[in-house]
Amino acid sequence: MSWTRYTGRALADITLDGDALHAELEDRIRVGNPHLTDVRLELATATEAFDAERSRRWYDVIYLAEDPEDNP
């Protein structure tokens, strides 16, 4: 398998920071992309956008992951 760099957006609870924030963002990325394995967040940048209840903020993310579908 090979590592690929991806960009995207993910939601996270506004009260989180540090390792807890990165863990939640990685989890959200995995849920949205179940075919990816070993997701590793490289960079997360908070945006000004929130969810409808304003309890979660959108983050622009860059992450590395393995895609087993690329290497049958």
ZAGUGU-315051 format. One record per residue (C-alpha): residue number from 0; residue in three letters; chain; z, y, x. Coordinates in steps of 0.25 Angstrom, whole numbers. Layout:
<rec><n>NUM</n><res>ALA</res><chain>A</chain><pz>Z</pz><py>Y</py><px>X</px></rec>
...
This chain:
<rec><n>0</n><res>MET</res><chain>A</chain><pz>0</pz><py>0</py><px>0</px></rec>
<rec><n>1</n><res>SER</res><chain>A</chain><pz>-2</pz><py>14</py><px>4</px></rec>
<rec><n>2</n><res>TRP</res><chain>A</chain><pz>6</pz><py>27</py><px>2</px></rec>
<rec><n>3</n><res>THR</res><chain>A</chain><pz>-1</pz><py>38</py><px>-6</px></rec>
<rec><n>4</n><res>ARG</res><chain>A</chain><pz>4</pz><py>52</py><px>-8</px></rec>
<rec><n>5</n><res>TYR</res><chain>A</chain><pz>4</pz><py>57</py><px>-22</px></rec>
<rec><n>6</n><res>THR</res><chain>A</chain><pz>6</pz><py>70</py><px>-29</px></rec>
<rec><n>7</n><res>GLY</res><chain>A</chain><pz>11</pz><py>72</py><px>-43</px></rec>
<rec><n>8</n><res>ARG</res><chain>A</chain><pz>22</pz><py>78</py><px>-52</px></rec>
<rec><n>9</n><res>ALA</res><chain>A</chain><pz>35</pz><py>72</py><px>-56</px></rec>
<rec><n>10</n><res>LEU</res><chain>A</chain><pz>47</pz><py>76</py><px>-65</px></rec>
<rec><n>11</n><res>ALA</res><chain>A</chain><pz>62</pz><py>75</py><px>-60</px></rec>
<rec><n>12</n><res>ASP</res><chain>A</chain><pz>75</pz><py>80</py><px>-66</px></rec>
<rec><n>13</n><res>ILE</res><chain>A</chain><pz>78</pz><py>94</py><px>-62</px></rec>
<rec><n>14</n><res>THR</res><chain>A</chain><pz>92</pz><py>91</py><px>-57</px></rec>
<rec><n>15</n><res>LEU</res><chain>A</chain><pz>87</pz><py>82</py><px>-46</px></rec>
<rec><n>16</n><res>ASP</res><chain>A</chain><pz>85</pz><py>85</py><px>-31</px></rec>
<rec><n>17</n><res>GLY</res><chain>A</chain><pz>84</pz><py>78</py><px>-18</px></rec>
<rec><n>18</n><res>ASP</res><chain>A</chain><pz>83</pz><py>63</py><px>-18</px></rec>
<rec><n>19</n><res>ALA</res><chain>A</chain><pz>86</pz><py>62</py><px>-33</px></rec>
<rec><n>20</n><res>LEU</res><chain>A</chain><pz>74</pz><py>71</py><px>-36</px></rec>
<rec><n>21</n><res>HIS</res><chain>A</chain><pz>64</pz><py>63</py><px>-27</px></rec>
<rec><n>22</n><res>ALA</res><chain>A</chain><pz>69</pz><py>50</py><px>-33</px></rec>
<rec><n>23</n><res>GLU</res><chain>A</chain><pz>66</pz><py>55</py><px>-47</px></rec>
<rec><n>24</n><res>LEU</res><chain>A</chain><pz>53</pz><py>60</py><px>-44</px></rec>
<rec><n>25</n><res>GLU</res><chain>A</chain><pz>49</pz><py>47</py><px>-37</px></rec>
<rec><n>26</n><res>ASP</res><chain>A</chain><pz>53</pz><py>39</py><px>-49</px></rec>
<rec><n>27</n><res>ARG</res><chain>A</chain><pz>45</pz><py>48</py><px>-58</px></rec>
<rec><n>28</n><res>ILE</res><chain>A</chain><pz>33</pz><py>46</py><px>-49</px></rec>
<rec><n>29</n><res>ARG</res><chain>A</chain><pz>35</pz><py>31</py><px>-49</px></rec>
<rec><n>30</n><res>VAL</res><chain>A</chain><pz>36</pz><py>31</py><px>-65</px></rec>
<rec><n>31</n><res>GLY</res><chain>A</chain><pz>23</pz><py>39</py><px>-66</px></rec>
<rec><n>32</n><res>ASN</res><chain>A</chain><pz>16</pz><py>31</py><px>-56</px></rec>
<rec><n>33</n><res>PRO</res><chain>A</chain><pz>21</pz><py>16</py><px>-57</px></rec>
<rec><n>34</n><res>HIS</res><chain>A</chain><pz>10</pz><py>11</py><px>-48</px></rec>
<rec><n>35</n><res>LEU</res><chain>A</chain><pz>15</pz><py>18</py><px>-36</px></rec>
<rec><n>36</n><res>THR</res><chain>A</chain><pz>26</pz><py>12</py><px>-27</px></rec>
<rec><n>37</n><res>ASP</res><chain>A</chain><pz>36</pz><py>18</py><px>-17</px></rec>
<rec><n>38</n><res>VAL</res><chain>A</chain><pz>34</pz><py>32</py><px>-22</px></rec>
<rec><n>39</n><res>ARG</res><chain>A</chain><pz>40</pz><py>42</py><px>-12</px></rec>
<rec><n>40</n><res>LEU</res><chain>A</chain><pz>41</pz><py>57</py><px>-15</px></rec>
<rec><n>41</n><res>GLU</res><chain>A</chain><pz>37</pz><py>66</py><px>-4</px></rec>
<rec><n>42</n><res>LEU</res><chain>A</chain><pz>38</pz><py>79</py><px>-10</px></rec>
<rec><n>43</n><res>ALA</res><chain>A</chain><pz>43</pz><py>85</py><px>-24</px></rec>
<rec><n>44</n><res>THR</res><chain>A</chain><pz>41</pz><py>100</py><px>-28</px></rec>
<rec><n>45</n><res>ALA</res><chain>A</chain><pz>48</pz><py>105</py><px>-40</px></rec>
<rec><n>46</n><res>THR</res><chain>A</chain><pz>38</pz><py>112</py><px>-50</px></rec>
<rec><n>47</n><res>GLU</res><chain>A</chain><pz>42</pz><py>122</py><px>-60</px></rec>
<rec><n>48</n><res>ALA</res><chain>A</chain><pz>38</pz><py>112</py><px>-72</px></rec>
<rec><n>49</n><res>PHE</res><chain>A</chain><pz>49</pz><py>105</py><px>-80</px></rec>
<rec><n>50</n><res>ASP</res><chain>A</chain><pz>49</pz><py>94</py><px>-90</px></rec>
<rec><n>51</n><res>ALA</res><chain>A</chain><pz>51</pz><py>98</py><px>-105</px></rec>
<rec><n>52</n><res>GLU</res><chain>A</chain><pz>66</pz><py>97</py><px>-104</px></rec>
<rec><n>53</n><res>ARG</res><chain>A</chain><pz>66</pz><py>105</py><px>-91</px></rec>
<rec><n>54</n><res>SER</res><chain>A</chain><pz>75</pz><py>93</py><px>-85</px></rec>
<rec><n>55</n><res>ARG</res><chain>A</chain><pz>64</pz><py>89</py><px>-76</px></rec>
<rec><n>56</n><res>ARG</res><chain>A</chain><pz>56</pz><py>96</py><px>-66</px></rec>
<rec><n>57</n><res>TRP</res><chain>A</chain><pz>42</pz><py>93</py><px>-61</px></rec>
<rec><n>58</n><res>TYR</res><chain>A</chain><pz>39</pz><py>90</py><px>-47</px></rec>
<rec><n>59</n><res>ASP</res><chain>A</chain><pz>26</pz><py>90</py><px>-39</px></rec>
<rec><n>60</n><res>VAL</res><chain>A</chain><pz>28</pz><py>78</py><px>-30</px></rec>
<rec><n>61</n><res>ILE</res><chain>A</chain><pz>21</pz><py>71</py><px>-18</px></rec>
<rec><n>62</n><res>TYR</res><chain>A</chain><pz>24</pz><py>57</py><px>-16</px></rec>
<rec><n>63</n><res>LEU</res><chain>A</chain><pz>20</pz><py>44</py><px>-8</px></rec>
<rec><n>64</n><res>ALA</res><chain>A</chain><pz>18</pz><py>31</py><px>-15</px></rec>
<rec><n>65</n><res>GLU</res><chain>A</chain><pz>11</pz><py>18</py><px>-13</px></rec>
<rec><n>66</n><res>ASP</res><chain>A</chain><pz>1</pz><py>13</py><px>-24</px></rec>
<rec><n>67</n><res>PRO</res><chain>A</chain><pz>-1</pz><py>-2</py><px>-24</px></rec>
<rec><n>68</n><res>GLU</res><chain>A</chain><pz>-13</pz><py>0</py><px>-32</px></rec>
<rec><n>69</n><res>ASP</res><chain>A</chain><pz>-20</pz><py>6</py><px>-20</px></rec>
<rec><n>70</n><res>ASN</res><chain>A</chain><pz>-18</pz><py>-7</py><px>-12</px></rec>
<rec><n>71</n><res>PRO</res><chain>A</chain><pz>-20</pz><py>-19</py><px>-21</px></rec>
